[in-house]
Amino acid sequence: MAKSVQVTSENILEILDAIYHVQEAMKIAESYDRKAFEILSEAKDSLVDYLINQVKGSE
């Protein structure tokens, strides 16, 4: 059985920080490497989905 993880404000801040850094990398990659940009975009979407699911799960 999966163990439930409580979302703390520290965890949320870490996820938001990761999203910020991925977005900054996307700005750079957009000009130089389309494939890297697409991969970073997928990573950002995944982090956002994870954050939403964690917050919904803690309600």
C-alpha positions as CSV (number, residue, x, y, z in Angstrom):
1,M,0.0,0.0,0.0
2,A,1.3,3.5,-0.9
3,K,2.3,5.7,1.9
4,S,0.6,9.1,2.0
5,V,3.0,12.1,2.0
6,Q,2.0,15.3,3.7
7,V,2.8,18.4,1.7
8,T,4.6,21.0,3.7
9,S,5.2,24.6,2.7
10,E,8.9,23.6,2.4
11,N,8.1,20.9,-0.2
12,I,5.9,23.3,-2.1
13,L,8.6,25.9,-2.2
14,E,11.1,23.3,-3.4
15,I,8.8,22.3,-6.3
16,L,8.1,26.0,-7.2
17,D,11.9,26.6,-7.1
18,A,12.4,23.7,-9.5
19,I,9.7,25.0,-11.8
20,Y,11.4,28.4,-11.9
21,H,14.8,27.0,-12.8
22,V,13.3,24.8,-15.5
23,Q,11.5,27.9,-17.0
24,E,14.8,29.8,-16.9
25,A,16.5,26.9,-18.7
26,M,13.7,26.9,-21.2
27,K,14.4,30.6,-22.1
28,I,17.9,29.7,-23.0
29,A,17.2,26.4,-24.8
30,E,14.4,28.0,-26.9
31,S,17.0,29.9,-28.9
32,Y,19.5,27.1,-29.3
33,D,18.0,23.7,-29.1
34,R,14.4,22.9,-29.9
35,K,14.6,19.3,-28.6
36,A,16.0,20.5,-25.3
37,F,13.2,23.1,-25.1
38,E,10.6,20.4,-25.6
39,I,12.1,18.1,-22.9
40,L,12.3,21.0,-20.5
41,S,8.7,21.9,-21.3
42,E,7.6,18.4,-20.5
43,A,9.6,18.4,-17.3
44,K,7.9,21.7,-16.3
45,D,4.4,20.3,-17.1
46,S,5.2,17.2,-15.0
47,L,6.3,19.3,-12.0
48,V,3.2,21.4,-12.2
49,D,1.0,18.3,-12.4
50,Y,2.9,16.8,-9.4
51,L,2.4,20.0,-7.4
52,I,-1.3,20.2,-8.2
53,N,-1.8,16.5,-7.2
54,Q,0.1,17.0,-4.0
55,V,-1.9,20.0,-3.0
56,K,-5.2,18.3,-3.9
57,G,-4.2,15.2,-2.0
58,S,-3.4,17.1,1.2
59,E,-6.9,18.8,1.3
